Amino acid sequence: MPRDNLNELTAFLAVAREESFTRAAAKLGVSQSALSHTVRALEERLGLRLLTRTTRSVSPTEAGERLLRTVGPRLDEIETELTALSALREKPAGTIRITAGEHAADAVLWPAIARLLPHYPDIKIEIIVDYGLTDIVAERYDAGVRLGEQVARDMIAVRIGPDMRMAVVGSPSYFATRPKPRTPQDLTTHNCINLRLPTYGGLYAWEFEKAGRELKVRVEGQLVFNTAALRLNAVLAGLALAYLPEDQVRVHLASGAVVRVLADWCPPFPGYHLYYPSRRQATPAFSLLVDALRYRG
């Protein structure tokens, strides 16, 4: 393939994926005018309009979508193979992009990364906190982190954490004026903190199980957050009940700052797994990270 053709395709793919000449130019390290000229040259050579441009947006045409769908994955494979050549270097290097939820990033990813990076200064790691069930292939992540029960079957999954339990907690001051719930249904009379998640149709329903019986309770309350830290702060302030990972409240339970209820309705479940496409060519840097994260408990 002539070099100009490859440059033009790379330029088009960047703009089509970013849906912006500005972001694509920054990503490729070129000027917007040069990028626009390169894409226009490809369109003229093919005799087809590949992008629809307005003052506010850029989007692929039907021909552009077809090119993005067919050529994009092939160029990605070439890029992956070139990256794999870093195995010939003495030191592992490269950037690894991971998407994970807030708790997984803080409780599992960060401790392992903090131990790994000082020994490998040429490795860079980017963690994007996202509660959505992100398509890591489409979004060009190297890997993602999900609970074991959420990993798709066509992915390689590596366990990176122990089994987890959730905990319903409130402060002693909260329970000073309210009875403790004895069943999950009792939560409907309490002020509970809701969690907003894009993949659960809005507000997350608290999940419980006991003796094979599963329940999901949609709670009500004055507060809605999309981070665990704010939910814990609200509990400590005595404002409401929250449904949080057990390890996140363990210290506060031991100190008496929070009180746990419905523990018999919160059994353990499979913990976090790192997942990535089965066809992914593992680079030395990625292999090091997987080994550092692998759960050995």
C-alpha positions as CSV (number, residue, x, y, z in Angstrom):
1,M,0.0,0.0,0.0
2,P,1.5,3.4,-0.9
3,R,2.3,5.5,2.1
4,D,0.0,8.3,1.1
5,N,-2.9,5.9,1.1
6,L,-2.1,4.7,4.6
7,N,-1.8,8.2,5.9
8,E,-5.1,9.2,4.4
9,L,-6.9,6.2,5.9
10,T,-5.4,6.8,9.3
11,A,-6.5,10.4,9.1
12,F,-10.1,9.5,8.1
13,L,-10.4,6.9,10.8
14,A,-9.3,9.3,13.5
15,V,-11.8,11.9,12.4
16,A,-14.6,9.4,12.0
17,R,-14.0,7.9,15.4
18,E,-13.6,11.2,17.2
19,E,-16.4,12.9,15.1
20,S,-14.3,16.0,15.3
21,F,-11.4,17.4,13.3
22,T,-10.2,19.3,16.4
23,R,-9.9,16.2,18.6
24,A,-8.5,14.0,15.8
25,A,-5.9,16.6,14.9
26,A,-4.8,16.8,18.6
27,K,-4.7,13.0,18.8
28,L,-2.6,12.7,15.6
29,G,-0.4,15.7,16.4
30,V,-1.1,17.6,13.2
31,S,-2.9,20.8,12.4
32,Q,-6.6,20.8,11.6
33,S,-6.0,22.3,8.2
34,A,-3.5,19.6,7.3
35,L,-5.9,16.9,8.5
36,S,-8.8,18.4,6.6
37,H,-6.6,18.5,3.4
38,T,-5.6,14.8,3.9
39,V,-9.2,13.6,4.3
40,R,-10.3,15.7,1.3
41,A,-7.6,14.1,-0.8
42,L,-8.9,10.6,0.1
43,E,-12.4,11.6,-0.8
44,E,-11.3,13.1,-4.1
45,R,-9.3,10.0,-5.0
46,L,-12.2,7.7,-4.2
47,G,-14.8,10.0,-5.8
48,L,-17.0,9.6,-2.7
49,R,-17.9,11.9,0.3
50,L,-16.9,10.0,3.4
51,L,-17.8,12.6,6.0
52,T,-20.7,14.9,6.5
53,R,-19.5,18.2,7.9
54,T,-21.5,20.9,9.6
55,T,-20.5,23.9,11.7
56,R,-21.2,21.8,14.9
57,S,-20.5,18.2,14.0
58,V,-18.7,15.7,11.8
59,S,-20.2,12.3,11.0
60,P,-19.5,9.5,8.5
61,T,-21.6,9.1,5.5
62,E,-22.9,5.7,4.4
63,A,-19.6,5.2,2.4
64,G,-17.7,6.4,5.4
65,E,-19.4,4.0,7.8
66,R,-18.6,1.1,5.5
67,L,-14.9,2.2,5.3
68,L,-14.8,2.6,9.1
69,R,-16.3,-0.8,9.6
70,T,-14.2,-2.7,7.2
71,V,-10.8,-1.0,7.2
72,G,-10.7,0.2,10.8
73,P,-10.3,-3.2,12.5
74,R,-7.6,-4.2,10.0
75,L,-5.5,-1.1,10.7
76,D,-6.1,-1.7,14.4
77,E,-4.6,-5.2,14.0
78,I,-1.6,-3.8,12.2
79,E,-1.1,-1.2,15.0
80,T,-1.4,-4.0,17.7
81,E,1.2,-6.1,15.9
82,L,3.6,-3.2,15.6
83,T,3.1,-2.5,19.3
84,A,3.9,-6.2,20.1
85,L,7.3,-5.6,18.6
86,S,8.2,-3.8,21.8
87,A,8.9,-7.4,23.0
88,L,12.2,-6.9,21.3
89,R,13.1,-4.0,23.6
90,E,15.0,-4.6,26.8
91,K,12.3,-2.9,28.9
92,P,8.5,-3.3,28.5
93,A,6.9,-0.1,27.3
94,G,3.7,1.4,26.0
95,T,0.4,2.8,27.1
96,I,-2.4,0.6,28.5
97,R,-5.9,1.9,28.6
98,I,-8.4,0.4,31.0
99,T,-12.0,1.2,31.8
100,A,-13.4,0.3,35.3
101,G,-15.9,1.4,37.9
102,E,-14.8,3.7,40.7
103,H,-14.6,1.0,43.4
104,A,-12.7,-1.4,41.2
105,A,-10.2,1.3,40.2
106,D,-9.6,2.3,43.8
107,A,-9.7,-1.1,45.6
108,V,-8.0,-3.4,43.0
109,L,-6.3,-1.5,40.1
110,W,-4.6,1.2,42.0
111,P,-2.7,-1.0,44.6
112,A,-1.3,-3.2,41.8
113,I,-0.4,-0.3,39.6
114,A,1.3,1.5,42.4
115,R,3.5,-1.5,43.0
116,L,4.2,-2.1,39.3
117,L,5.0,1.3,37.8
118,P,8.1,2.3,39.8
119,H,9.9,-0.7,38.3
120,Y,8.9,0.0,34.7
121,P,9.2,3.7,33.9
122,D,8.4,3.2,30.2
123,I,4.9,1.8,30.9
124,K,2.0,4.3,31.0
125,I,-1.4,3.4,32.3
126,E,-4.7,5.3,31.6
127,I,-7.7,4.4,33.8
128,I,-11.1,5.8,32.8
129,V,-13.7,5.5,35.5
130,D,-17.0,4.6,33.9
131,Y,-20.1,2.8,35.3
132,G,-21.4,1.9,31.9
133,L,-20.8,-1.6,30.4
134,T,-18.4,-0.1,27.9
135,D,-17.6,-1.9,24.6
136,I,-13.9,-2.0,25.0
137,V,-13.3,-3.0,21.4
138,A,-15.3,-0.1,19.9
139,E,-13.8,2.4,22.4
140,R,-10.3,1.1,21.8
141,Y,-9.5,0.1,25.4
142,D,-6.9,-2.6,26.1
143,A,-9.0,-4.1,28.9
144,G,-11.9,-3.5,31.2
145,V,-12.9,-4.5,34.7
146,R,-16.2,-6.0,35.6
147,L,-17.7,-8.3,38.2
148,G,-17.3,-11.9,37.2
149,E,-21.0,-12.4,36.3
150,Q,-20.9,-9.5,33.9
151,V,-18.0,-10.6,31.6
152,A,-19.1,-11.6,28.1
153,R,-18.2,-15.2,27.1
154,D,-16.2,-14.1,24.1
155,M,-13.7,-12.3,26.3
156,I,-10.7,-13.6,28.2
157,A,-11.4,-13.0,31.9
158,V,-8.7,-13.0,34.6
159,R,-9.8,-12.9,38.2
160,I,-8.2,-9.9,40.0
161,G,-10.0,-9.7,43.3
162,P,-11.7,-11.9,46.0
163,D,-15.4,-12.5,46.3
164,M,-17.3,-9.5,47.4
165,R,-20.2,-8.7,49.7
166,M,-22.4,-5.6,49.8
167,A,-23.5,-3.9,53.0
168,V,-26.5,-1.8,53.9
169,V,-25.3,0.7,56.5
170,G,-26.5,3.8,58.4
171,S,-25.1,5.8,61.3
172,P,-26.1,5.4,64.9
173,S,-27.7,8.8,64.8
174,Y,-29.9,7.8,61.9
175,F,-31.1,4.7,63.7
176,A,-31.7,6.6,66.9
177,T,-35.0,7.8,65.5
178,R,-35.8,5.0,63.1
179,P,-36.3,1.2,63.5
180,K,-33.7,-1.0,61.8
181,P,-35.1,-2.8,58.7
182,R,-35.5,-6.6,59.2
183,T,-36.2,-7.4,55.6
184,P,-35.3,-5.7,52.3
185,Q,-38.9,-4.7,51.9
186,D,-38.6,-2.6,55.0
187,L,-36.2,-0.3,53.1
188,T,-39.2,1.3,51.3
189,T,-40.0,3.2,54.6
190,H,-36.4,4.5,55.0
191,N,-34.5,7.4,53.5
192,C,-32.0,5.6,51.2
193,I,-29.3,7.0,48.9
194,N,-29.8,6.0,45.3
195,L,-27.0,5.3,42.8
196,R,-27.5,6.4,39.2
197,L,-26.0,4.0,36.7
198,P,-26.3,4.3,32.9
199,T,-26.6,0.6,32.4
200,Y,-29.5,0.0,34.9
201,G,-32.1,2.3,33.3
202,G,-31.3,5.1,35.6
203,L,-31.4,4.3,39.4
204,Y,-29.8,1.0,40.5
205,A,-32.1,-1.4,42.4
206,W,-30.5,-2.8,45.6
207,E,-30.0,-6.6,45.2
208,F,-30.5,-9.1,47.9
209,E,-30.5,-12.9,48.2
210,K,-31.4,-15.4,51.0
211,A,-32.0,-19.1,50.9
212,G,-32.1,-19.0,47.2
213,R,-34.6,-16.2,47.1
214,E,-33.5,-13.1,45.1
215,L,-35.0,-9.7,45.6
216,K,-34.4,-6.3,44.0
217,V,-35.7,-3.3,45.9
218,R,-36.1,0.2,44.3
219,V,-35.5,2.5,47.2
220,E,-36.5,6.1,47.7
221,G,-34.7,9.0,49.4
222,Q,-33.5,12.6,49.3
223,L,-30.1,11.9,47.7
224,V,-28.9,10.5,44.4
225,F,-25.2,10.1,43.6
226,N,-23.0,8.4,41.0
227,T,-20.0,7.9,43.2
228,A,-19.4,5.7,46.3
229,A,-17.4,8.4,48.2
230,L,-20.4,10.7,48.3
231,R,-22.7,8.0,49.4
232,L,-20.4,7.1,52.3
233,N,-20.1,10.7,53.3
234,A,-23.9,11.0,53.5
235,V,-24.1,7.9,55.7
236,L,-21.5,9.2,58.1
237,A,-23.4,12.5,58.3
238,G,-26.4,10.5,59.5
239,L,-28.6,11.5,56.5
240,A,-29.6,8.2,55.1
241,L,-28.9,4.5,54.4
242,A,-26.5,3.3,51.7
243,Y,-25.8,0.1,49.9
244,L,-22.0,-0.1,49.6
245,P,-19.2,-2.7,49.1
246,E,-18.3,-4.3,52.4
247,D,-14.6,-3.5,52.2
248,Q,-15.4,0.2,51.8
249,V,-17.2,0.4,55.2
250,R,-15.2,-2.1,57.2
251,V,-13.1,0.5,59.1
252,H,-16.2,2.5,59.9
253,L,-18.0,-0.7,61.1
254,A,-15.1,-1.5,63.4
255,S,-15.1,2.0,64.9
256,G,-18.9,2.1,65.4
257,A,-19.3,5.1,63.0
258,V,-21.8,3.0,61.0
259,V,-24.2,0.2,61.8
260,R,-24.9,-2.7,59.4
261,V,-28.3,-4.1,58.8
262,L,-29.7,-7.0,56.6
263,A,-26.3,-8.7,56.6
264,D,-28.1,-12.1,56.2
265,W,-29.5,-10.9,52.9
266,C,-26.1,-10.0,51.5
267,P,-24.2,-13.2,50.5
268,P,-20.8,-13.2,48.7
269,F,-20.7,-13.0,44.9
270,P,-17.9,-13.3,42.3
271,G,-15.5,-10.3,42.5
272,Y,-13.7,-8.3,39.9
273,H,-12.2,-9.7,36.7
274,L,-10.0,-8.1,34.1
275,Y,-11.3,-8.9,30.6
276,Y,-10.0,-8.3,27.1
277,P,-10.6,-9.7,23.6
278,S,-9.4,-13.2,23.0
279,R,-7.7,-12.2,19.8
280,R,-5.7,-9.5,21.5
281,Q,-1.9,-9.8,21.0
282,A,-0.5,-9.3,24.5
283,T,2.4,-6.9,24.7
284,P,5.1,-7.4,27.4
285,A,3.7,-4.4,29.2
286,F,0.1,-5.8,29.2
287,S,1.3,-9.2,30.3
288,L,3.1,-7.6,33.2
289,L,0.0,-5.8,34.3
290,V,-2.2,-8.9,34.0
291,D,0.3,-10.8,36.2
292,A,0.4,-8.0,38.7
293,L,-3.4,-7.9,39.0
294,R,-4.0,-11.7,39.0
295,Y,-5.7,-12.8,42.2
296,R,-3.9,-15.5,44.0
297,G,-6.0,-15.8,47.2
